[in-house]
């Protein structure tokens, strides 16, 4: 079974803003960030429970990309 991953408009804006920040730190790093986030999305669709963390009281889960301290909820 596969889950559907929806990316809300404000999330896209947040990813773009983070990518711009990384790009200012080092040319090309912004694109690497976007690619890394994009690699997590199919994994979430395949199994959102695998390698994810769960908030103790809220019904949310998140996962971190391999190289960046960015939480995907």
PQR file with spaces between the fields and no chain letter, atoms N, CA, C, O and H, PARSE charges and radii, in Angstrom:
ATOM       1  N    UNK     1       0.836   -1.175    0.000 -0.4000 1.5000
ATOM       2  CA   UNK     1       0.000    0.000    0.000 -0.0000 2.0000
ATOM       3  C    UNK     1       0.884    1.243    0.000  0.5500 1.7000
ATOM       4  O    UNK     1       1.918    1.286    0.668 -0.5500 1.4000
ATOM       5  N    UNK     2       0.472    2.226   -0.740 -0.4000 1.5000
ATOM       6  CA   UNK     2       1.217    3.470   -0.811 -0.0000 2.0000
ATOM       7  C    UNK     2       0.346    4.599   -0.273  0.5500 1.7000
ATOM       8  O    UNK     2      -0.859    4.639   -0.522 -0.5500 1.4000
ATOM       9  H    UNK     2      -0.367    2.191   -1.282  0.4000 1.0000
ATOM      10  N    UNK     3       0.959    5.504    0.460 -0.4000 1.5000
ATOM      11  CA   UNK     3       0.266    6.654    1.021 -0.0000 2.0000
ATOM      12  C    UNK     3       0.426    7.832    0.073  0.5500 1.7000
ATOM      13  O    UNK     3       1.322    7.837   -0.772 -0.5500 1.4000
ATOM      14  H    UNK     3       1.938    5.472    0.663  0.4000 1.0000
ATOM      15  N    UNK     4      -0.423    8.808    0.207 -0.4000 1.5000
ATOM      16  CA   UNK     4      -0.311   10.017   -0.607 -0.0000 2.0000
ATOM      17  C    UNK     4       0.386   11.088    0.220  0.5500 1.7000
ATOM      18  O    UNK     4       0.018   11.332    1.369 -0.5500 1.4000
ATOM      19  H    UNK     4      -1.151    8.803    0.893  0.4000 1.0000
ATOM      20  N    UNK     5       1.379   11.715   -0.359 -0.4000 1.5000
ATOM      21  CA   UNK     5       2.099   12.810    0.297 -0.0000 2.0000
ATOM      22  C    UNK     5       1.663   14.106   -0.372  0.5500 1.7000
ATOM      23  O    UNK     5       1.882   14.304   -1.567 -0.5500 1.4000
ATOM      24  H    UNK     5       1.678   11.516   -1.292  0.4000 1.0000
ATOM      25  N    UNK     6       1.050   14.978    0.402 -0.4000 1.5000
ATOM      26  CA   UNK     6       0.624   16.283   -0.101 -0.0000 2.0000
ATOM      27  C    UNK     6       1.619   17.336    0.359  0.5500 1.7000
ATOM      28  O    UNK     6       2.034   17.356    1.518 -0.5500 1.4000
ATOM      29  H    UNK     6       0.872   14.817    1.372  0.4000 1.0000
ATOM      30  N    UNK     7       1.992   18.204   -0.564 -0.4000 1.5000
ATOM      31  CA   UNK     7       2.888   19.317   -0.232 -0.0000 2.0000
ATOM      32  C    UNK     7       2.074   20.599   -0.343  0.5500 1.7000
ATOM      33  O    UNK     7       1.676   21.012   -1.432 -0.5500 1.4000
ATOM      34  H    UNK     7       1.655   18.188   -1.505  0.4000 1.0000
ATOM      35  N    UNK     8       1.842   21.204    0.786 -0.4000 1.5000
ATOM      36  CA   UNK     8       1.046   22.425    0.817 -0.0000 2.0000
ATOM      37  C    UNK     8       1.861   23.599    0.281  0.5500 1.7000
ATOM      38  O    UNK     8       3.092   23.571    0.320 -0.5500 1.4000
ATOM      39  H    UNK     8       2.165   20.869    1.671  0.4000 1.0000
ATOM      40  N    UNK     9       1.181   24.632   -0.219 -0.4000 1.5000
ATOM      41  CA   UNK     9       1.898   25.787   -0.786 -0.0000 2.0000
ATOM      42  C    UNK     9       2.890   26.429    0.182  0.5500 1.7000
ATOM      43  O    UNK     9       3.974   26.839   -0.232 -0.5500 1.4000
ATOM      44  H    UNK     9       0.182   24.655   -0.251  0.4000 1.0000
ATOM      45  N    UNK    10       2.538   26.520    1.454 -0.4000 1.5000
ATOM      46  CA   UNK    10       3.452   27.142    2.413 -0.0000 2.0000
ATOM      47  C    UNK    10       4.683   26.276    2.639  0.5500 1.7000
ATOM      48  O    UNK    10       5.745   26.786    2.995 -0.5500 1.4000
ATOM      49  H    UNK    10       1.658   26.187    1.791  0.4000 1.0000
ATOM      50  N    UNK    11       4.547   24.972    2.434 -0.4000 1.5000
ATOM      51  CA   UNK    11       5.697   24.074    2.546 -0.0000 2.0000
ATOM      52  C    UNK    11       6.644   24.307    1.374  0.5500 1.7000
ATOM      53  O    UNK    11       7.862   24.370    1.546 -0.5500 1.4000
ATOM      54  H    UNK    11       3.684   24.558    2.144  0.4000 1.0000
ATOM      55  N    UNK    12       6.074   24.433    0.192 -0.4000 1.5000
ATOM      56  CA   UNK    12       6.913   24.733   -0.986 -0.0000 2.0000
ATOM      57  C    UNK    12       7.690   26.024   -0.776  0.5500 1.7000
ATOM      58  O    UNK    12       8.875   26.105   -1.100 -0.5500 1.4000
ATOM      59  H    UNK    12       5.085   24.381    0.052  0.4000 1.0000
ATOM      60  N    UNK    13       7.016   27.033   -0.232 -0.4000 1.5000
ATOM      61  CA   UNK    13       7.684   28.312    0.025 -0.0000 2.0000
ATOM      62  C    UNK    13       8.800   28.139    1.061  0.5500 1.7000
ATOM      63  O    UNK    13       9.862   28.749    0.935 -0.5500 1.4000
ATOM      64  H    UNK    13       6.053   26.967    0.030  0.4000 1.0000
ATOM      65  N    UNK    14       8.565   27.321    2.070 -0.4000 1.5000
ATOM      66  CA   UNK    14       9.580   27.075    3.098 -0.0000 2.0000
ATOM      67  C    UNK    14      10.787   26.344    2.506  0.5500 1.7000
ATOM      68  O    UNK    14      11.931   26.672    2.824 -0.5500 1.4000
ATOM      69  H    UNK    14       7.702   26.826    2.172  0.4000 1.0000
ATOM      70  N    UNK    15      10.535   25.363    1.655 -0.4000 1.5000
ATOM      71  CA   UNK    15      11.631   24.632    0.998 -0.0000 2.0000
ATOM      72  C    UNK    15      12.430   25.583    0.116  0.5500 1.7000
ATOM      73  O    UNK    15      13.661   25.551    0.115 -0.5500 1.4000
ATOM      74  H    UNK    15       9.606   25.096    1.397  0.4000 1.0000
ATOM      75  N    UNK    16      11.726   26.432   -0.639 -0.4000 1.5000
ATOM      76  CA   UNK    16      12.415   27.406   -1.496 -0.0000 2.0000
ATOM      77  C    UNK    16      13.271   28.361   -0.675  0.5500 1.7000
ATOM      78  O    UNK    16      14.401   28.671   -1.052 -0.5500 1.4000
ATOM      79  H    UNK    16      10.726   26.458   -0.638  0.4000 1.0000
ATOM      80  N    UNK    17      12.734   28.821    0.436 -0.4000 1.5000
ATOM      81  CA   UNK    17      13.481   29.746    1.298 -0.0000 2.0000
ATOM      82  C    UNK    17      14.725   29.071    1.881  0.5500 1.7000
ATOM      83  O    UNK    17      15.802   29.666    1.917 -0.5500 1.4000
ATOM      84  H    UNK    17      11.816   28.569    0.743  0.4000 1.0000
ATOM      85  N    UNK    18      14.569   27.844    2.331 -0.4000 1.5000
ATOM      86  CA   UNK    18      15.721   27.105    2.870 -0.0000 2.0000
ATOM      87  C    UNK    18      16.753   26.859    1.771  0.5500 1.7000
ATOM      88  O    UNK    18      17.955   26.975    2.012 -0.5500 1.4000
ATOM      89  H    UNK    18      13.694   27.361    2.302  0.4000 1.0000
ATOM      90  N    UNK    19      16.295   26.522    0.577 -0.4000 1.5000
ATOM      91  CA   UNK    19      17.219   26.282   -0.535 -0.0000 2.0000
ATOM      92  C    UNK    19      17.999   27.552   -0.879  0.5500 1.7000
ATOM      93  O    UNK    19      19.198   27.495   -1.152 -0.5500 1.4000
ATOM      94  H    UNK    19      15.319   26.428    0.382  0.4000 1.0000
ATOM      95  N    UNK    20      17.317   28.690   -0.864 -0.4000 1.5000
ATOM      96  CA   UNK    20      18.012   29.957   -1.126 -0.0000 2.0000
ATOM      97  C    UNK    20      19.072   30.224   -0.060  0.5500 1.7000
ATOM      98  O    UNK    20      20.164   30.693   -0.378 -0.5500 1.4000
ATOM      99  H    UNK    20      16.343   28.737   -0.643  0.4000 1.0000
ATOM     100  N    UNK    21      18.761   29.932    1.195 -0.4000 1.5000
ATOM     101  CA   UNK    21      19.728   30.129    2.276 -0.0000 2.0000
ATOM     102  C    UNK    21      20.947   29.229    2.058  0.5500 1.7000
ATOM     103  O    UNK    21      22.083   29.690    2.160 -0.5500 1.4000
ATOM     104  H    UNK    21      17.873   29.551    1.453  0.4000 1.0000
ATOM     105  N    UNK    22      20.715   27.949    1.760 -0.4000 1.5000
ATOM     106  CA   UNK    22      21.828   27.029    1.511 -0.0000 2.0000
ATOM     107  C    UNK    22      22.643   27.469    0.296  0.5500 1.7000
ATOM     108  O    UNK    22      23.867   27.339    0.285 -0.5500 1.4000
ATOM     109  H    UNK    22      19.791   27.575    1.677  0.4000 1.0000
ATOM     110  N    UNK    23      21.972   27.982   -0.712 -0.4000 1.5000
ATOM     111  CA   UNK    23      22.674   28.437   -1.922 -0.0000 2.0000
ATOM     112  C    UNK    23      23.602   29.607   -1.606  0.5500 1.7000
ATOM     113  O    UNK    23      24.684   29.717   -2.183 -0.5500 1.4000
ATOM     114  H    UNK    23      20.977   28.088   -0.704  0.4000 1.0000
ATOM     115  N    UNK    24      23.179   30.483   -0.686 -0.4000 1.5000
ATOM     116  CA   UNK    24      24.040   31.602   -0.282 -0.0000 2.0000
ATOM     117  C    UNK    24      25.256   31.105    0.507  0.5500 1.7000
ATOM     118  O    UNK    24      26.311   31.739    0.495 -0.5500 1.4000
ATOM     119  H    UNK    24      22.300   30.393   -0.217  0.4000 1.0000
ATOM     120  N    UNK    25      25.102   29.980    1.184 -0.4000 1.5000
ATOM     121  CA   UNK    25      26.225   29.432    1.951 -0.0000 2.0000
ATOM     122  C    UNK    25      27.287   28.834    1.024  0.5500 1.7000
ATOM     123  O    UNK    25      28.488   28.985    1.247 -0.5500 1.4000
ATOM     124  H    UNK    25      24.245   29.465    1.194  0.4000 1.0000
ATOM     125  N    UNK    26      26.809   28.152   -0.023 -0.4000 1.5000
ATOM     126  CA   UNK    26      27.719   27.555   -0.994 -0.0000 2.0000
ATOM     127  C    UNK    26      26.960   27.310   -2.289  0.5500 1.7000
ATOM     128  O    UNK    26      25.924   26.646   -2.272 -0.5500 1.4000
ATOM     129  H    UNK    26      25.833   28.030   -0.204  0.4000 1.0000
ATOM     130  N    UNK    27      27.450   27.830   -3.414 -0.4000 1.5000
ATOM     131  CA   UNK    27      26.762   27.603   -4.689 -0.0000 2.0000
ATOM     132  C    UNK    27      26.575   26.100   -4.955  0.5500 1.7000
ATOM     133  O    UNK    27      27.506   25.304   -4.835 -0.5500 1.4000
ATOM     134  H    UNK    27      28.291   28.370   -3.428  0.4000 1.0000
ATOM     135  N    UNK    28      25.340   25.748   -5.319 -0.4000 1.5000
ATOM     136  CA   UNK    28      25.001   24.357   -5.604 -0.0000 2.0000
ATOM     137  C    UNK    28      24.386   23.632   -4.415  0.5500 1.7000
ATOM     138  O    UNK    28      23.719   22.612   -4.584 -0.5500 1.4000
ATOM     139  H    UNK    28      24.584   26.394   -5.417  0.4000 1.0000
ATOM     140  N    UNK    29      24.608   24.154   -3.215 -0.4000 1.5000
ATOM     141  CA   UNK    29      24.096   23.483   -2.024 -0.0000 2.0000
ATOM     142  C    UNK    29      22.572   23.580   -1.928  0.5500 1.7000
ATOM     143  O    UNK    29      21.928   22.673   -1.401 -0.5500 1.4000
ATOM     144  H    UNK    29      25.150   24.983   -3.077  0.4000 1.0000
ATOM     145  N    UNK    30      22.004   24.648   -2.424 -0.4000 1.5000
ATOM     146  CA   UNK    30      20.542   24.782   -2.427 -0.0000 2.0000
ATOM     147  C    UNK    30      19.885   23.705   -3.260  0.5500 1.7000
ATOM     148  O    UNK    30      18.870   23.132   -2.862 -0.5500 1.4000
ATOM     149  H    UNK    30      22.527   25.385   -2.852  0.4000 1.0000
ATOM     150  N    UNK    31      20.466   23.428   -4.421 -0.4000 1.5000
ATOM     151  CA   UNK    31      19.937   22.373   -5.276 -0.0000 2.0000
ATOM     152  C    UNK    31      20.102   21.001   -4.618  0.5500 1.7000
ATOM     153  O    UNK    31      19.217   20.152   -4.726 -0.5500 1.4000
ATOM     154  H    UNK    31      21.291   23.894   -4.744  0.4000 1.0000
ATOM     155  N    UNK    32      21.211   20.786   -3.950 -0.4000 1.5000
ATOM     156  CA   UNK    32      21.430   19.524   -3.243 -0.0000 2.0000
ATOM     157  C    UNK    32      20.390   19.346   -2.135  0.5500 1.7000
ATOM     158  O    UNK    32      19.905   18.240   -1.895 -0.5500 1.4000
ATOM     159  H    UNK    32      21.930   21.475   -3.862  0.4000 1.0000
ATOM     160  N    UNK    33      20.057   20.445   -1.467 -0.4000 1.5000
ATOM     161  CA   UNK    33      19.033   20.394   -0.425 -0.0000 2.0000
ATOM     162  C    UNK    33      17.687   19.978   -1.004  0.5500 1.7000
ATOM     163  O    UNK    33      17.026   19.089   -0.468 -0.5500 1.4000
ATOM     164  H    UNK    33      20.450   21.344   -1.662  0.4000 1.0000
ATOM     165  N    UNK    34      17.281   20.613   -2.090 -0.4000 1.5000
ATOM     166  CA   UNK    34      15.991   20.290   -2.718 -0.0000 2.0000
ATOM     167  C    UNK    34      15.969   18.826   -3.169  0.5500 1.7000
ATOM     168  O    UNK    34      14.965   18.137   -2.989 -0.5500 1.4000
ATOM     169  H    UNK    34      17.818   21.335   -2.526  0.4000 1.0000
ATOM     170  N    UNK    35      17.059   18.358   -3.747 -0.4000 1.5000
ATOM     171  CA   UNK    35      17.129   16.956   -4.177 -0.0000 2.0000
ATOM     172  C    UNK    35      17.018   16.013   -2.982  0.5500 1.7000
ATOM     173  O    UNK    35      16.361   14.976   -3.073 -0.5500 1.4000
ATOM     174  H    UNK    35      17.874   18.919   -3.894  0.4000 1.0000
ATOM     175  N    UNK    36      17.641   16.356   -1.888 -0.4000 1.5000
ATOM     176  CA   UNK    36      17.594   15.502   -0.694 -0.0000 2.0000
ATOM     177  C    UNK    36      16.182   15.445   -0.118  0.5500 1.7000
ATOM     178  O    UNK    36      15.713   14.379    0.281 -0.5500 1.4000
ATOM     179  H    UNK    36      18.175   17.198   -1.814  0.4000 1.0000
ATOM     180  N    UNK    37      15.507   16.589   -0.076 -0.4000 1.5000
ATOM     181  CA   UNK    37      14.114   16.602    0.385 -0.0000 2.0000
ATOM     182  C    UNK    37      13.256   15.773   -0.563  0.5500 1.7000
ATOM     183  O    UNK    37      12.391   15.020   -0.115 -0.5500 1.4000
ATOM     184  H    UNK    37      15.888   17.455   -0.400  0.4000 1.0000
ATOM     185  N    UNK    38      13.483   15.900   -1.858 -0.4000 1.5000
ATOM     186  CA   UNK    38      12.712   15.137   -2.849 -0.0000 2.0000
ATOM     187  C    UNK    38      12.937   13.635   -2.707  0.5500 1.7000
ATOM     188  O    UNK    38      12.044   12.854   -3.034 -0.5500 1.4000
ATOM     189  H    UNK    38      14.185   16.512   -2.222  0.4000 1.0000
ATOM     190  N    UNK    39      14.092   13.214   -2.233 -0.4000 1.5000
ATOM     191  CA   UNK    39      14.358   11.779   -2.038 -0.0000 2.0000
ATOM     192  C    UNK    39      13.572   11.214   -0.853  0.5500 1.7000
ATOM     193  O    UNK    39      13.265   10.022   -0.821 -0.5500 1.4000
ATOM     194  H    UNK    39      14.818   13.849   -1.967  0.4000 1.0000
ATOM     195  N    UNK    40      13.248   12.062    0.113 -0.4000 1.5000
ATOM     196  CA   UNK    40      12.517   11.596    1.292 -0.0000 2.0000
ATOM     197  C    UNK    40      11.031   11.370    0.966  0.5500 1.7000
ATOM     198  O    UNK    40      10.417   10.462    1.525 -0.5500 1.4000
ATOM     199  H    UNK    40      13.497   13.030    0.087  0.4000 1.0000
ATOM     200  N    UNK    41      10.462   12.160    0.096 -0.4000 1.5000
ATOM     201  CA   UNK    41       9.021   12.105   -0.159 -0.0000 2.0000
ATOM     202  C    UNK    41       8.527   10.737   -0.633  0.5500 1.7000
ATOM     203  O    UNK    41       7.525   10.256   -0.103 -0.5500 1.4000
ATOM     204  H    UNK    41      10.961   12.898   -0.358  0.4000 1.0000
ATOM     205  N    UNK    42       9.175   10.087   -1.599 -0.4000 1.5000
ATOM     206  CA   UNK    42       8.700    8.750   -1.991 -0.0000 2.0000
ATOM     207  C    UNK    42       8.850    7.727   -0.860  0.5500 1.7000
ATOM     208  O    UNK    42       8.066    6.783   -0.763 -0.5500 1.4000
ATOM     209  H    UNK    42       9.989   10.477   -2.030  0.4000 1.0000
ATOM     210  N    UNK    43       9.852    7.918   -0.015 -0.4000 1.5000
ATOM     211  CA   UNK    43      10.026    7.018    1.125 -0.0000 2.0000
ATOM     212  C    UNK    43       8.878    7.189    2.113  0.5500 1.7000
ATOM     213  O    UNK    43       8.403    6.214    2.695 -0.5500 1.4000
ATOM     214  H    UNK    43      10.489    8.685   -0.094  0.4000 1.0000
ATOM     215  N    UNK    44       8.436    8.421    2.299 -0.4000 1.5000
ATOM     216  CA   UNK    44       7.285    8.664    3.167 -0.0000 2.0000
ATOM     217  C    UNK    44       6.028    8.038    2.582  0.5500 1.7000
ATOM     218  O    UNK    44       5.221    7.465    3.313 -0.5500 1.4000
ATOM     219  H    UNK    44       8.821    9.214    1.826  0.4000 1.0000
ATOM     220  N    UNK    45       5.859    8.144    1.274 -0.4000 1.5000
ATOM     221  CA   UNK    45       4.682    7.564    0.628 -0.0000 2.0000
ATOM     222  C    UNK    45       4.694    6.045    0.745  0.5500 1.7000
ATOM     223  O    UNK    45       3.643    5.427    0.915 -0.5500 1.4000
ATOM     224  H    UNK    45       6.515    8.610    0.680  0.4000 1.0000
ATOM     225  N    UNK    46       5.865    5.447    0.655 -0.4000 1.5000
ATOM     226  CA   UNK    46       5.970    3.989    0.728 -0.0000 2.0000
ATOM     227  C    UNK    46       5.693    3.482    2.140  0.5500 1.7000
ATOM     228  O    UNK    46       4.987    2.488    2.313 -0.5500 1.4000
ATOM     229  H    UNK    46       6.719    5.949    0.517  0.4000 1.0000
ATOM     230  N    UNK    47       6.239    4.150    3.140 -0.4000 1.5000
ATOM     231  CA   UNK    47       6.039    3.730    4.524 -0.0000 2.0000
ATOM     232  C    UNK    47       6.332    4.902    5.460  0.5500 1.7000
ATOM     233  O    UNK    47       7.485    5.112    5.839 -0.5500 1.4000
ATOM     234  H    UNK    47       6.812    4.957    3.000  0.4000 1.0000
ATOM     235  N    UNK    48       5.311    5.665    5.838 -0.4000 1.5000
ATOM     236  CA   UNK    48       5.540    6.841    6.684 -0.0000 2.0000
ATOM     237  C    UNK    48       5.990    6.495    8.101  0.5500 1.7000
ATOM     238  O    UNK    48       6.455    7.374    8.827 -0.5500 1.4000
ATOM     239  H    UNK    48       4.375    5.494    5.531  0.4000 1.0000
ATOM     240  N    UNK    49       5.863    5.244    8.503 -0.4000 1.5000
ATOM     241  CA   UNK    49       6.226    4.845    9.853 -0.0000 2.0000
ATOM     242  C    UNK    49       7.677    4.406    9.974  0.5500 1.7000
ATOM     243  O    UNK    49       8.228    4.374   11.074 -0.5500 1.4000
ATOM     244  H    UNK    49       5.486    4.530    7.913  0.4000 1.0000
ATOM     245  N    UNK    50       8.293    4.072    8.859 -0.4000 1.5000
ATOM     246  CA   UNK    50       9.668    3.585    8.860 -0.0000 2.0000
ATOM     247  C    UNK    50      10.648    4.755    9.018  0.5500 1.7000
ATOM     248  O    UNK    50      10.593    5.725    8.262 -0.5500 1.4000
ATOM     249  H    UNK    50       7.845    4.098    7.965  0.4000 1.0000
ATOM     250  N    UNK    51      11.526    4.656    9.988 -0.4000 1.5000
ATOM     251  CA   UNK    51      12.558    5.665   10.237 -0.0000 2.0000
ATOM     252  C    UNK    51      12.001    7.060   10.486  0.5500 1.7000
ATOM     253  O    UNK    51      12.651    8.056   10.168 -0.5500 1.4000
ATOM     254  H    UNK    51      11.570    3.868   10.602  0.4000 1.0000
ATOM     255  N    UNK    52      10.817    7.134   11.046 -0.4000 1.5000
ATOM     256  CA   UNK    52      10.267    8.444   11.369 -0.0000 2.0000
ATOM     257  C    UNK    52      10.115    8.555   12.881  0.5500 1.7000
ATOM     258  O    UNK    52      10.091    7.555   13.598 -0.5500 1.4000
ATOM     259  H    UNK    52      10.289    6.325   11.305  0.4000 1.0000
ATOM     260  N    UNK    53      10.016    9.767   13.333 -0.4000 1.5000
ATOM     261  CA   UNK    53       9.834   10.018   14.758 -0.0000 2.0000
ATOM     262  C    UNK    53       8.407   10.508   14.963  0.5500 1.7000
ATOM     263  O    UNK    53       7.815   11.117   14.071 -0.5500 1.4000
ATOM     264  H    UNK    53      10.036   10.580   12.751  0.4000 1.0000
ATOM     265  N    UNK    54       7.865   10.239   16.136 -0.4000 1.5000
ATOM     266  CA   UNK    54       6.485   10.605   16.424 -0.0000 2.0000
ATOM     267  C    UNK    54       6.450   11.525   17.640  0.5500 1.7000
ATOM     268  O    UNK    54       7.141   11.298   18.633 -0.5500 1.4000
ATOM     269  H    UNK    54       8.345    9.745   16.860  0.4000 1.0000
ATOM     270  N    UNK    55       5.628   12.569   17.536 -0.4000 1.5000
ATOM     271  CA   UNK    55       5.434   13.467   18.663 -0.0000 2.0000
ATOM     272  C    UNK    55       4.650   12.738   19.748  0.5500 1.7000
ATOM     273  O    UNK    55       3.723   11.984   19.450 -0.5500 1.4000
ATOM     274  H    UNK    55       5.066   12.753   16.729  0.4000 1.0000
ATOM     275  N    UNK    56       5.010   12.956   20.966 -0.4000 1.5000
ATOM     276  CA   UNK    56       4.417   12.234   22.091 -0.0000 2.0000
ATOM     277  C    UNK    56       2.913   12.458   22.247  0.5500 1.7000
ATOM     278  O    UNK    56       2.172   11.516   22.527 -0.5500 1.4000
ATOM     279  H    UNK    56       5.763   13.568   21.208  0.4000 1.0000
ATOM     280  N    UNK    57       2.461   13.700   22.068 -0.4000 1.5000
ATOM     281  CA   UNK    57       1.045   13.992   22.307 -0.0000 2.0000
ATOM     282  C    UNK    57       0.274   14.394   21.060  0.5500 1.7000
ATOM     283  O    UNK    57      -0.947   14.240   21.013 -0.5500 1.4000
ATOM     284  H    UNK    57       3.063   14.466   21.841  0.4000 1.0000
ATOM     285  N    UNK    58       0.961   14.901   20.058 -0.4000 1.5000
ATOM     286  CA   UNK    58       0.290   15.283   18.813 -0.0000 2.0000
ATOM     287  C    UNK    58       0.342   14.109   17.855  0.5500 1.7000
ATOM     288  O    UNK    58       1.208   13.241   17.969 -0.5500 1.4000
ATOM     289  H    UNK    58       1.952   15.026   20.097  0.4000 1.0000
ATOM     290  N    UNK    59      -0.565   14.084   16.930 -0.4000 1.5000
ATOM     291  CA   UNK    59      -0.601   12.988   15.963 -0.0000 2.0000
ATOM     292  C    UNK    59       0.174   13.377   14.707  0.5500 1.7000
ATOM     293  O    UNK    59      -0.390   13.453   13.615 -0.5500 1.4000
ATOM     294  H    UNK    59      -1.268   14.789   16.837  0.4000 1.0000
ATOM     295  N    UNK    60       1.463   13.619   14.874 -0.4000 1.5000
ATOM     296  CA   UNK    60       2.313   13.955   13.738 -0.0000 2.0000
ATOM     297  C    UNK    60       3.577   13.098   13.775  0.5500 1.7000
ATOM     298  O    UNK    60       4.013   12.646   14.834 -0.5500 1.4000
ATOM     299  H    UNK    60       1.921   13.557   15.761  0.4000 1.0000
ATOM     300  N    UNK    61       4.138   12.892   12.621 -0.4000 1.5000
ATOM     301  CA   UNK    61       5.413   12.193   12.475 -0.0000 2.0000
ATOM     302  C    UNK    61       6.312   13.058   11.609  0.5500 1.7000
ATOM     303  O    UNK    61       5.835   13.873   10.821 -0.5500 1.4000
ATOM     304  H    UNK    61       3.784   13.259   11.761  0.4000 1.0000
ATOM     305  N    UNK    62       7.614   12.873   11.760 -0.4000 1.5000
ATOM     306  CA   UNK    62       8.550   13.601   10.920 -0.0000 2.0000
ATOM     307  C    UNK    62       9.750   12.736   10.599  0.5500 1.7000
ATOM     308  O    UNK    62      10.019   11.718   11.238 -0.5500 1.4000
ATOM     309  H    UNK    62       8.002   12.211   12.401  0.4000 1.0000
ATOM     310  N    UNK    63      10.442   13.183    9.597 -0.4000 1.5000
ATOM     311  CA   UNK    63      11.632   12.478    9.148 -0.0000 2.0000
ATOM     312  C    UNK    63      12.651   13.523    8.698  0.5500 1.7000
ATOM     313  O    UNK    63      12.295   14.571    8.159 -0.5500 1.4000
ATOM     314  H    UNK    63      10.223   14.010    9.079  0.4000 1.0000
ATOM     315  N    UNK    64      13.907   13.216    8.928 -0.4000 1.5000
ATOM     316  CA   UNK    64      14.980   14.130    8.530 -0.0000 2.0000
ATOM     317  C    UNK    64      15.636   13.629    7.248  0.5500 1.7000
ATOM     318  O    UNK    64      15.822   12.424    7.079 -0.5500 1.4000
ATOM     319  H    UNK    64      14.197   12.365    9.365  0.4000 1.0000
ATOM     320  N    UNK    65      15.991   14.547    6.339 -0.4000 1.5000
ATOM     321  CA   UNK    65      16.816   14.143    5.200 -0.0000 2.0000
ATOM     322  C    UNK    65      18.184   13.679    5.695  0.5500 1.7000
ATOM     323  O    UNK    65      18.561   13.944    6.836 -0.5500 1.4000
ATOM     324  H    UNK    65      15.840   15.526    6.477  0.4000 1.0000
ATOM     325  N    UNK    66      18.908   13.000    4.848 -0.4000 1.5000
ATOM     326  CA   UNK    66      20.220   12.446    5.225 -0.0000 2.0000
ATOM     327  C    UNK    66      21.223   13.521    5.657  0.5500 1.7000
ATOM     328  O    UNK    66      21.887   13.370    6.683 -0.5500 1.4000
ATOM     329  H    UNK    66      18.601   12.785    3.921  0.4000 1.0000
ATOM     330  N    UNK    67      21.334   14.589    4.892 -0.4000 1.5000
ATOM     331  CA   UNK    67      22.439   15.530    5.094 -0.0000 2.0000
ATOM     332  C    UNK    67      22.062   16.852    5.734  0.5500 1.7000
ATOM     333  O    UNK    67      22.952   17.617    6.104 -0.5500 1.4000
ATOM     334  H    UNK    67      20.794   14.711    4.059  0.4000 1.0000
ATOM     335  N    UNK    68      20.792   17.148    5.878 -0.4000 1.5000
ATOM     336  CA   UNK    68      20.395   18.490    6.294 -0.0000 2.0000
ATOM     337  C    UNK    68      19.523   18.441    7.548  0.5500 1.7000
ATOM     338  O    UNK    68      18.690   17.546    7.687 -0.5500 1.4000
ATOM     339  H    UNK    68      20.069   16.526    5.577  0.4000 1.0000
ATOM     340  N    UNK    69      19.708   19.386    8.453 -0.4000 1.5000
ATOM     341  CA   UNK    69      18.884   19.424    9.666 -0.0000 2.0000
ATOM     342  C    UNK    69      17.538   20.091    9.379  0.5500 1.7000
ATOM     343  O    UNK    69      17.269   21.194    9.857 -0.5500 1.4000
ATOM     344  H    UNK    69      20.385   20.113    8.340  0.4000 1.0000
ATOM     345  N    UNK    70      16.721   19.433    8.619 -0.4000 1.5000
ATOM     346  CA   UNK    70      15.447   19.964    8.163 -0.0000 2.0000
ATOM     347  C    UNK    70      14.396   18.895    8.409  0.5500 1.7000
ATOM     348  O    UNK    70      14.515   17.779    7.903 -0.5500 1.4000
ATOM     349  H    UNK    70      16.940   18.538    8.231  0.4000 1.0000
ATOM     350  N    UNK    71      13.394   19.219    9.162 -0.4000 1.5000
ATOM     351  CA   UNK    71      12.380   18.229    9.533 -0.0000 2.0000
ATOM     352  C    UNK    71      11.235   18.245    8.528  0.5500 1.7000
ATOM     353  O    UNK    71      10.655   19.296    8.259 -0.5500 1.4000
ATOM     354  H    UNK    71      13.297   20.126    9.573  0.4000 1.0000
ATOM     355  N    UNK    72      10.913   17.092    7.981 -0.4000 1.5000
ATOM     356  CA   UNK    72       9.789   16.957    7.058 -0.0000 2.0000
ATOM     357  C    UNK    72       8.651   16.316    7.846  0.5500 1.7000
ATOM     358  O    UNK    72       8.753   15.163    8.266 -0.5500 1.4000
ATOM     359  H    UNK    72      11.384   16.237    8.201  0.4000 1.0000
ATOM     360  N    UNK    73       7.571   17.060    8.045 -0.4000 1.5000
ATOM     361  CA   UNK    73       6.459   16.605    8.882 -0.0000 2.0000
ATOM     362  C    UNK    73       5.358   16.049    7.996  0.5500 1.7000
ATOM     363  O    UNK    73       4.324   15.609    8.499 -0.5500 1.4000
ATOM     364  H    UNK    73       7.488   17.996    7.704  0.4000 1.0000
